[in-house]
Structure formats: structure tokens, C-alpha cells
Amino acid sequence: MITGFISTAQNKNLQNGLWRAVLQRPDSNEIIFNFETKDSAGKKIIYIHNASERLLVDDISVKGDSVFITLPFFESQLHAAIINNNELKGVWLKRLVDKYQVLPFAAFYNQPFRFQSSGNRTTANVSGRWSVRFLKAAKYEDLSVGEFVQKGNYVTGTFLNQTGDYRFLEGIVDGDSLRLSTFDGGHAFLFTAKINGDSISGGQYFSGPTFHLDWIAKKDANAQLPDEFSLTKMKQGQSKLNFSFKDIDGKKVSINDARFKNKVVLIQIMGSWCPNCMDETPFLSGLYNKYKNKGVEVIGLAYERSTDFARSQKSLRSFQKRFDVKYTLLITGVSVNDSLRSEKTLPQLEKIEGFPTTIFINKKGQVEKIHTGFNGPGTGEHYEEQKKEFYEIVDGLLVK
């Protein structure tokens, strides 16, 4: 494992205030984000800024002239040397199945902007709803919907697709050029493009160290995605799930246990690595706390990067603590990357199409609805609509 930059040099200070951070890809593209450092209860904390989101990071240590920042999710860390108390230089480490993903990382104190404007007059406005297509296998496919709000040259928004959204994106329009980025500790995205009236061309999407796609878009107030309740289905002739997995404490739990009988049960297919699961979990936690005494149970089925129980257990404990999850979390022991994950865990399903997937089960133990994906708070009104829809489904099942 890469351990960072431990030094015996004189202690240096991680200054409080706003920082501009840069992740440097091998292709020279830079994924930018901002964070703010503060003191709280005698220790250093950080808030990562992405549009309106403030992601708390509270596991930070300074040793000599080095700082070690452990992100709350995704087995992810920032290790850096402190230079002149106003610059950080190091690496972003993200643990994968059998290795670490590494990207050079730097941060600069008292630089509150994200993207620096070239000074060109802003001639384009990206506000509105867009029909978006990404280039895959030499064809523009994978329909998504972009929704953006531009004030001056400052832009926020996100892309919605069949399995959720790209969470909180933030950036600028500079002349006719669009730049957006986000970083949550596990996912680092950069979007660039040219805006020409009601069309977007030359779009580039960069993710992590190497991933890249082209994209185009047309303004379309009526752009729609497929019905999220139509994507994941039960196999013909099947109406009930049948599973048994260990919970975080190693105890076997089955959907057939007495505690779930004659109750409305929501199954959350999730993983601690999943950004949209990070958005759905606080919502489901609130729903569970409100409805648990009315006969509602929630079960999270975790598909982690590794099949190692102890490693999955550690990741899920952190996830559970951050969102104060009181409902049951089970470790399937099957990797998210396993092509047979559906057959090995939920063979009654045709296929697990995306993460998260939420399965609504009635009091008779029968699957009523299956929803693929989750529109998080970065989607604005779509988030509010989705929450309302989930509550209506649960209310309907309680009286059925």
C-alpha cells in the first residue's frame, strides 16, 4: 500500500479557509473541486464543496509536514505534503478490488473559484433541459437528460440517466465553453463542451484517471427517460424473493424470517461504493424511522467491490455510521463486478440492472414494484417527486 509522505520535518499547519483542489489525469485534463477547512471540537474537519452539497470529512491527521485525509466512503484517501502552509501536493488513493488507483493531487489555499475564466464575454446560456447522448461503440446512444441552471457565468446541475444521476455538478460557461466537475471521494468527473444556441457539441466526459466519452446534446424541454419501474423485472412465474445473507455482525438474516412476515418490506440493492446509494440511503433511513412502527421494514443488500467479508464489513460500518442507518444491512458476499451477481443472489430477478434498485414487497411477501436507480438531491424537483412517489407506494401497500 502507498502510505503517503510521512516526514520528520517541523510541524506545518493546514490552514482554515477555502482551497482549490486539482486531480491531474495522465492526459493532462484536470478535475477540479473545492473544499473548506475548519476547526471543530478540537480537531480539523473538511467540507468538500459541490454546488449546494457540503460533504463532511472528519478523519484528518497532520504529521510533520504531511496531511492524511480519509474520505468517509469508497475506501478513498488524500495524502499530501504541506508546502509553505498554503499548498498541498500529493496523491488521491482509491482502493479497487486488488490494487490502488492513484492520481496526482494538489490544492491551493485561498483560491475560492473552481474554474478560472479566460476573460471572454459569456455568450451562451446552458440553463434548461437537454436531451443528451454519449458516444459508445462508435454510436451516440445511452440517452440521458441534462438539467442546468446558469446565473451569470456560474452553472450548477446534473445529468440524469436510467440508473440515477451524476450528483452535484458545478462549473462555468466561459464564452461559449462549458466546464463542470464534481468530486465526492470516490468519483471524480469533468465535463467540457461547446454551446451553440440550442445545441451542444464537442462534449468530453472524463472520469477518474483514464475513462473518457464524447457527448452531444440538444435543448429539449420534453426530454424523457424510460420509466424507472420498467427496467428491472421478476422472472416469469416468480412473485417472491428468497435469500439469506449475513448482516454486518455476521448473523444470518433471511427474507423469510418471522420479523418480516405480514409487513411491507423495501429491499435496497446497494453498495458502499455507489454514489446514488449515498443519496438514497438517508432518504430510506428517514422513511424507515417514520414507518417502522407502522409495519415497514427495510433491508439493504450490499454488493461490494471485494468478496472479503471483513473488508466489506468495514466499508459498510462507515457507511452505516455516516447515514445513521437503523435498518438491516446484509453483505451478499458477491462482488458488484461479478457477471453472475443476479443468479448467485437473487435468481428470481431477470437481472440487476443498476445500483441502487429498490424492490417493494407487500404484506403477503409478493414483489409489487421494482424501481431502478435513484434521483438524488442534485436533481432538484425530481428528487422531491421521487420521495413523494416512494411514500405513496408504501402508504398504498400498508392499506392493501
RODO-2510 file (C-alpha; in nm, 4 decimals, decimal comma):
residues 400
     n   res          X          Y          Z
     1     m     0,0000     0,0000     0,0000
     2     i     0,1090     0,3556    -0,0715
     3     t     0,1440     0,5289     0,2624
     4     g     0,1950     0,8907     0,1676
     5     f     0,4508     1,1460     0,2722
     6     i     0,5363     1,0882     0,6382
     7     s     0,8011     1,3392     0,7403
     8     t     1,0004     1,4253     1,0499
     9     a     1,0155     1,7895     0,9437
    10     q     0,8792     2,0675     1,1638
    11     n     0,5028     2,0552     1,2008
    12     k     0,3111     2,2639     0,9494
    13     n    -0,0419     2,3908     0,9525
    14     l    -0,3402     2,3006     0,7375
    15     q    -0,4880     2,6484     0,7171
    16     n    -0,8573     2,7090     0,7707
    17     g    -1,0434     2,8519     0,4743
    18     l    -1,1215     2,7773     0,1116
    19     w    -0,8943     2,5665    -0,1104
    20     r    -0,8951     2,4824    -0,4804
    21     a    -0,8011     2,1196    -0,5469
    22     v    -0,6729     1,9646    -0,8687
    23     l    -0,6619     1,5981    -0,9717
    24     q    -0,4207     1,5597    -1,2636
    25     r    -0,5092     1,2934    -1,5199
    26     p    -0,2353     1,1367    -1,7371
    27     d    -0,3951     1,3018    -2,0435
    28     s    -0,3369     1,6468    -1,8817
    29     n    -0,7042     1,7085    -1,8091
    30     e    -0,7616     1,8456    -1,4610
    31     i    -1,0586     1,7527    -1,2445
    32     i    -1,1213     2,0470    -1,0126
    33     f    -1,3058     2,0674    -0,6818
    34     n    -1,3139     2,2960    -0,3795
    35     f    -1,3011     2,2302    -0,0092
    36     e    -1,3108     2,4275     0,3118
    37     t    -1,1069     2,3523     0,6240
    38     k    -1,2320     2,4322     0,9739
    39     d    -1,1657     2,3504     1,3389
    40     s    -1,4412     2,1663     1,5237
    41     a    -1,4340     2,0252     1,8776
    42     g    -1,0567     2,0472     1,8882
    43     k    -0,9912     1,8742     1,5590
    44     k    -0,9603     1,9600     1,1922
    45     i    -1,2526     1,8930     0,9573
    46     i    -1,3111     1,9493     0,5858
    47     y    -1,6212     2,0184     0,3805
    48     i    -1,5937     1,9230     0,0130
    49     h    -1,7998     2,1676    -0,1957
    50     n    -2,0030     2,0599    -0,4991
    51     a    -2,2722     2,3157    -0,5844
    52     s    -2,5026     2,3161    -0,2777
    53     e    -2,3567     1,9962    -0,1294
    54     r    -2,1203     2,0113     0,1680
    55     l    -1,9646     1,6683     0,2241
    56     l    -1,8181     1,6389     0,5743
    57     v    -1,4746     1,4764     0,6113
    58     d    -1,3698     1,4353     0,9737
    59     d    -1,0858     1,1810     0,9640
    60     i    -0,7802     1,4045     0,9175
    61     s    -0,4332     1,3840     1,0660
    62     v    -0,1298     1,6087     1,0255
    63     k     0,2138     1,4554     1,0909
    64     g     0,5186     1,6693     1,0403
    65     d     0,4688     1,8388     0,7068
    66     s     0,2189     1,5806     0,5806
    67     v    -0,1597     1,5566     0,5920
    68     f    -0,3632     1,2366     0,5677
    69     i    -0,7313     1,2751     0,4753
    70     t    -0,9523     0,9645     0,4844
    71     l    -1,2747     1,0181     0,2905
    72     p    -1,5908     0,8835     0,4577
    73     f    -1,6786     0,6428     0,1742
    74     f    -1,5305     0,4488    -0,1146
    75     e    -1,2055     0,3357     0,0598
    76     s    -1,0518     0,6604    -0,0559
    77     q    -0,7806     0,8893     0,0820
    78     l    -0,5842     1,2051     0,0052
    79     h    -0,2175     1,2041     0,1139
    80     a    -0,0154     1,5212     0,0678
    81     a     0,2779     1,7297     0,1811
    82     i     0,2038     2,0772     0,3185
    83     i     0,4161     2,3356     0,1370
    84     n     0,4548     2,6833     0,2893
    85     n     0,1228     2,6363     0,4687
    86     n    -0,0650     2,7378     0,1532
    87     e    -0,0214     2,4457    -0,0847
    88     l    -0,0755     2,0695    -0,0759
    89     k     0,0968     1,8268    -0,3092
    90     g     0,0406     1,4536    -0,3070
    91     v    -0,1914     1,1803    -0,4345
    92     w    -0,5511     1,0653    -0,4326
    93     l    -0,5714     0,6945    -0,3480
    94     k    -0,8795     0,4859    -0,4166
    95     r    -0,8792     0,1179    -0,3328
    96     l    -1,0056    -0,1119    -0,6060
    97     v    -1,0518    -0,4891    -0,5918
    98     d    -0,6818    -0,5814    -0,5882
    99     k    -0,4890    -0,2544    -0,6239
   100     y    -0,4938     0,1176    -0,5584
   101     q    -0,5972     0,3740    -0,8173
   102     v    -0,3597     0,6696    -0,7894
   103     l    -0,3885     1,0229    -0,9254
   104     p    -0,1624     1,3219    -0,8515
   105     f    -0,3369     1,5708    -0,6240
   106     a    -0,2623     1,9337    -0,5438
   107     a    -0,4520     2,2065    -0,3581
   108     f    -0,4051     2,5805    -0,3267
   109     y    -0,5125     2,7952    -0,0330
   110     n    -0,7390     3,0981    -0,0653
   111     q    -0,8483     3,0173    -0,4193
   112     p    -1,2291     3,0056    -0,3860
   113     f    -1,3008     2,9708    -0,7587
   114     r    -1,3335     2,6356    -0,9355
   115     f    -1,2583     2,7162    -1,2997
   116     q    -1,0703     3,0296    -1,3906
   117     s    -1,2385     3,2377    -1,6589
   118     s    -1,0426     3,3324    -1,9688
   119     g    -1,1992     3,6761    -1,9580
   120     n    -1,4044     3,6157    -2,2701
   121     r    -1,7559     3,7587    -2,2608
   122     t    -2,0094     3,4894    -2,1785
   123     t    -2,2121     3,4493    -2,4961
   124     a    -2,4058     3,1299    -2,4196
   125     n    -2,6604     3,0162    -2,1646
   126     v    -2,6972     2,6480    -2,0789
   127     s    -2,9976     2,6839    -1,8462
   128     g    -3,2766     2,4368    -1,9151
   129     r    -3,3396     2,0729    -2,0007
   130     w    -3,1295     1,8921    -2,2593
   131     s    -3,1522     1,5600    -2,4418
   132     v    -2,8020     1,4138    -2,4085
   133     r    -2,6292     1,1263    -2,5864
   134     f    -2,2927     0,9727    -2,5066
   135     l    -2,0767     0,8107    -2,7751
   136     k    -2,0336     0,4373    -2,7203
   137     a    -1,9141     0,1754    -2,9677
   138     a    -1,8919     0,4421    -3,2420
   139     k    -2,2592     0,5397    -3,1933
   140     y    -2,4266     0,8134    -2,9937
   141     e    -2,6529     0,6243    -2,7589
   142     d    -2,7359     0,5893    -2,3885
   143     l    -2,9938     0,8676    -2,3729
   144     s    -2,9539     1,0932    -2,0706
   145     v    -3,1137     1,4188    -1,9663
   146     g    -2,9131     1,7235    -1,8638
   147     e    -3,0626     1,9905    -1,6396
   148     f    -2,8671     2,3078    -1,5662
   149     v    -2,9131     2,6489    -1,4064
   150     q    -2,6845     2,9333    -1,5143
   151     k    -2,6520     3,2599    -1,3236
   152     g    -2,4061     3,4933    -1,4912
   153     n    -2,1348     3,2520    -1,5920
   154     y    -2,1833     3,0209    -1,2889
   155     v    -2,3533     2,6867    -1,3617
   156     t    -2,4923     2,4060    -1,1476
   157     g    -2,6887     2,0995    -1,2487
   158     t    -2,6539     1,7324    -1,3306
   159     f    -2,7141     1,4568    -1,5848
   160     l    -2,9956     1,2082    -1,5198
   161     n    -2,9924     0,8602    -1,6706
   162     q    -3,1728     0,5288    -1,6322
   163     t    -2,9941     0,4393    -1,3085
   164     g    -2,9790     0,7748    -1,1326
   165     d    -2,7746     1,0896    -1,1798
   166     y    -2,4227     1,2322    -1,1718
   167     r    -2,4958     1,4131    -0,8451
   168     f    -2,3919     1,7757    -0,7840
   169     l    -2,2050     1,9306    -1,0776
   170     e    -2,0618     2,2822    -1,0604
   171     g    -1,8741     2,4998    -1,3073
   172     i    -1,8864     2,7882    -1,5518
   173     v    -1,9729     2,8970    -1,9022
   174     d    -1,6699     3,0797    -2,0393
   175     g    -1,7562     3,2466    -2,3688
   176     d    -1,9272     2,9564    -2,5457
   177     s    -1,7443     2,6841    -2,3475
   178     l    -1,8971     2,4752    -2,0696
   179     r    -1,6926     2,3228    -1,7846
   180     l    -1,8423     2,1216    -1,4985
   181     s    -1,6876     1,8986    -1,2335
   182     t    -1,7552     1,7105    -0,9116
   183     f    -1,5643     1,5035    -0,6548
   184     d    -1,7128     1,3040    -0,3673
   185     g    -1,4130     1,0998    -0,2579
   186     g    -1,4886     0,8088    -0,4855
   187     h    -1,5926     0,9698    -0,8119
   188     a    -1,4128     1,2469    -0,9977
   189     f    -1,5915     1,3823    -1,3061
   190     l    -1,5126     1,6544    -1,5584
   191     f    -1,7459     1,7628    -1,8403
   192     t    -1,6477     2,0066    -2,1141
   193     a    -1,8345     2,1173    -2,4283
   194     k    -1,9159     2,3976    -2,6727
   195     i    -2,2587     2,5638    -2,6613
   196     n    -2,4177     2,6884    -2,9812
   197     g    -2,7666     2,8134    -2,9126
   198     d    -2,9904     2,5112    -2,8585
   199     s    -2,7188     2,2544    -2,9275
   200     i    -2,4060     2,1324    -2,7502
   201     s    -2,1202     1,9806    -2,9488
   202     g    -1,7704     1,8523    -2,8860
   203     g    -1,8657     1,7306    -2,5414
   204     q    -1,5998     1,5444    -2,3436
   205     y    -1,6677     1,3438    -2,0274
   206     f    -1,3693     1,2438    -1,8124
   207     s    -1,3940     1,0174    -1,5078
   208     g    -1,1108     0,9123    -1,2764
   209     p    -0,7653     0,8524    -1,4244
   210     t    -0,8493     0,7241    -1,7725
   211     f    -1,2208     0,6908    -1,8530
   212     h    -1,3482     0,9147    -2,1340
   213     l    -1,6582     0,9517    -2,3521
   214     d    -1,7735     1,2038    -2,6127
   215     w    -2,1197     1,3578    -2,5780
   216     i    -2,3630     1,5852    -2,7589
   217     a    -2,6920     1,7469    -2,6584
   218     k    -2,9954     1,9344    -2,7856
   219     k    -3,2175     2,1587    -2,5778
   220     d    -3,5469     1,9785    -2,5260
   221     a    -3,7935     2,0784    -2,2551
   222     n    -3,9758     1,7473    -2,3084
   223     a    -3,6747     1,5124    -2,2913
   224     q    -3,7733     1,1962    -2,1060
   225     l    -3,6062     0,8857    -1,9681
   226     p    -3,7554     0,5340    -1,9672
   227     d    -3,9893     0,4529    -1,6797
   228     e    -3,7644     0,3521    -1,3871
   229     f    -4,0237     0,0905    -1,2845
   230     s    -3,9940    -0,0899    -1,6196
   231     l    -3,6205    -0,1700    -1,6260
   232     t    -3,5813    -0,4468    -1,3653
   233     k    -3,8272    -0,7354    -1,3634
   234     m    -3,9030    -1,0608    -1,1906
   235     k    -3,8661    -1,3773    -1,3979
   236     q    -4,1857    -1,5151    -1,5421
   237     g    -4,3717    -1,7224    -1,2854
   238     q    -4,1857    -1,5688    -0,9909
   239     s    -4,3537    -1,3417    -0,7361
   240     k    -4,1402    -1,3711    -0,4218
   241     l    -3,7732    -1,3307    -0,3334
   242     n    -3,5861    -1,5952    -0,1377
   243     f    -3,2498    -1,5011     0,0137
   244     s    -3,0368    -1,5369     0,3243
   245     f    -2,7148    -1,3420     0,3919
   246     k    -2,5038    -1,2330     0,6864
   247     d    -2,5606    -0,8939     0,8417
   248     i    -2,2758    -0,6608     0,9417
   249     d    -2,2317    -0,8531     1,2679
   250     g    -2,2092    -1,1873     1,0885
   251     k    -2,5590    -1,3087     1,1828
   252     k    -2,7660    -1,4840     0,9143
   253     v    -3,0798    -1,2987     0,8125
   254     s    -3,3437    -1,4298     0,5718
   255     i    -3,6311    -1,2545     0,3991
   256     n    -3,8373    -1,5465     0,5334
   257     d    -3,7620    -1,4629     0,8986
   258     a    -4,0628    -1,4018     1,1241
   259     r    -3,9744    -1,0334     1,1735
   260     f    -4,0604    -0,9637     0,8082
   261     k    -4,3875    -1,1601     0,7977
   262     n    -4,7043    -0,9612     0,7260
   263     k    -4,5034    -0,6430     0,6776
   264     v    -4,4294    -0,4111     0,3899
   265     v    -4,0614    -0,4647     0,3064
   266     l    -3,8327    -0,2496     0,0923
   267     i    -3,5209    -0,4199    -0,0453
   268     q    -3,2400    -0,1784    -0,1319
   269     i    -2,9853    -0,3271    -0,3730
   270     m    -2,6828    -0,1132    -0,2950
   271     g    -2,3106    -0,0823    -0,2281
   272     s    -2,0952     0,1497    -0,0178
   273     w    -1,9093     0,2451    -0,3396
   274     c    -2,2287     0,3683    -0,5109
   275     p    -2,2863     0,7472    -0,5309
   276     n    -2,6616     0,7235    -0,5909
   277     c    -2,6884     0,4796    -0,2990
   278     m    -2,5240     0,7535    -0,0930
   279     d    -2,8208     0,9745    -0,1862
   280     e    -3,0928     0,7127    -0,1438
   281     t    -2,9766     0,5819     0,1950
   282     p    -3,0507     0,8961     0,4021
   283     f    -3,3950     0,9084     0,2432
   284     l    -3,4652     0,5411     0,3196
   285     s    -3,3327     0,5915     0,6724
   286     g    -3,5861     0,8688     0,7257
   287     l    -3,8650     0,6610     0,5746
   288     y    -3,7779     0,3640     0,7945
   289     n    -3,7632     0,5734     1,1127
   290     k    -4,1056     0,7196     1,0300
   291     y    -4,2762     0,3936     0,9302
   292     k    -4,1083     0,1156     1,1293
   293     n    -4,3813     0,1201     1,3942
   294     k    -4,6462     0,1002     1,1216
   295     g    -4,5234    -0,2329     0,9864
   296     v    -4,2487    -0,1359     0,7412
   297     e    -3,9026    -0,2956     0,7179
   298     v    -3,6059    -0,2021     0,5004
   299     i    -3,3252    -0,4419     0,4064
   300     g    -3,0090    -0,3263     0,2320
   301     l    -2,8346    -0,5911     0,0205
   302     a    -2,4732    -0,4848    -0,0268
   303     y    -2,2666    -0,5817    -0,3298
   304     e    -1,9166    -0,4587    -0,2525
   305     r    -1,6025    -0,4425    -0,4670
   306     s    -1,4459    -0,7311    -0,2755
   307     t    -1,5827    -1,0679    -0,1672
   308     d    -1,3788    -1,0423     0,1535
   309     f    -1,6301    -1,0203     0,4383
   310     a    -1,4071    -0,8211     0,6763
   311     r    -1,3291    -0,5602     0,4119
   312     s    -1,6959    -0,5275     0,3137
   313     q    -1,7912    -0,5109     0,6796
   314     k    -1,5514    -0,2206     0,7428
   315     s    -1,6796    -0,0223     0,4438
   316     l    -2,0431    -0,0772     0,5375
   317     r    -1,9886     0,0160     0,9024
   318     s    -1,8545     0,3524     0,7901
   319     f    -2,1491     0,3904     0,5520
   320     q    -2,3935     0,2901     0,8262
   321     k    -2,2450     0,5359     1,0758
   322     r    -2,2403     0,8325     0,8376
   323     f    -2,6096     0,7967     0,7493
   324     d    -2,7225     0,6688     1,0912
   325     v    -2,8781     0,3635     0,9268
   326     k    -3,1048     0,1750     1,1637
   327     y    -3,2429    -0,0713     0,9115
   328     t    -3,0808    -0,4086     0,8346
   329     l    -2,7736    -0,4161     0,6092
   330     l    -2,6732    -0,7558     0,4673
   331     i    -2,3486    -0,8475     0,2933
   332     t    -2,4181    -1,0647    -0,0101
   333     g    -2,0536    -1,1755    -0,0429
   334     v    -2,0805    -1,1325    -0,4199
   335     s    -1,8795    -0,8656    -0,5981
   336     v    -2,0608    -0,5902    -0,7851
   337     n    -1,8424    -0,6787    -1,0850
   338     d    -1,9499    -1,0434    -1,0873
   339     s    -2,1373    -1,1086    -1,4122
   340     l    -2,3439    -1,3709    -1,2277
   341     r    -2,4342    -1,1454    -0,9331
   342     s    -2,8087    -1,1744    -1,0044
   343     e    -2,8059    -1,5529    -1,0424
   344     k    -2,5972    -1,6002    -0,7284
   345     t    -2,8014    -1,3773    -0,5009
   346     l    -3,1496    -1,3033    -0,6372
   347     p    -3,2200    -1,5668    -0,9039
   348     q    -3,5870    -1,4682    -0,9073
   349     l    -3,4883    -1,1454    -1,0875
   350     e    -3,4172    -1,1346    -1,4596
   351     k    -3,1176    -0,9095    -1,3923
   352     i    -2,9917    -0,6439    -1,1534
   353     e    -2,9866    -0,3504    -1,3949
   354     g    -2,8354    -0,0810    -1,1747
   355     f    -2,7467     0,0480    -0,8304
   356     p    -2,9443     0,1296    -0,6336
   357     t    -3,2506    -0,0772    -0,7144
   358     t    -3,5447    -0,0664    -0,4738
   359     i    -3,7881    -0,3581    -0,4507
   360     f    -4,1289    -0,3032    -0,2859
   361     i    -4,2793    -0,6136    -0,1243
   362     n    -4,6381    -0,6358     0,0024
   363     k    -4,7603    -0,7905     0,3272
   364     k    -4,8009    -1,1282     0,1546
   365     g    -4,4330    -1,1332     0,0633
   366     q    -4,5015    -1,0669    -0,3050
   367     v    -4,2990    -0,8231    -0,5138
   368     e    -4,5244    -0,5335    -0,6149
   369     k    -4,2845    -0,2892    -0,7817
   370     i    -3,9157    -0,2613    -0,8694
   371     h    -3,7537     0,0803    -0,9153
   372     t    -3,4118     0,1089    -1,0825
   373     g    -3,1856     0,3990    -0,9843
   374     f    -3,2450     0,6995    -0,7626
   375     n    -3,2672     1,0691    -0,8434
   376     g    -3,0701     1,2355    -0,5664
   377     p    -3,0889     1,5887    -0,4224
   378     g    -2,8689     1,7159    -0,7048
   379     t    -3,1699     1,6710    -0,9380
   380     g    -3,3879     1,9233    -0,7521
   381     e    -3,7580     1,8741    -0,8250
   382     h    -3,7006     1,5182    -0,9497
   383     y    -3,5661     1,4274    -0,6062
   384     e    -3,8770     1,5685    -0,4392
   385     e    -4,1038     1,3861    -0,6850
   386     q    -3,9230     1,0580    -0,6260
   387     k    -3,9501     1,0852    -0,2486
   388     k    -4,3208     1,1596    -0,2777
   389     e    -4,3695     0,8629    -0,5125
   390     f    -4,1924     0,6211    -0,2758
   391     y    -4,4019     0,7366     0,0194
   392     e    -4,7216     0,6940    -0,1828
   393     i    -4,6240     0,3382    -0,2760
   394     v    -4,5533     0,2476     0,0867
   395     d    -4,8776     0,4074     0,2057
   396     g    -5,0676     0,2117    -0,0583
   397     l    -4,9084    -0,1181     0,0437
   398     l    -4,9850    -0,0596     0,4115
   399     v    -5,3579    -0,0390     0,3447
   400     k    -5,3678    -0,3123     0,0809
***
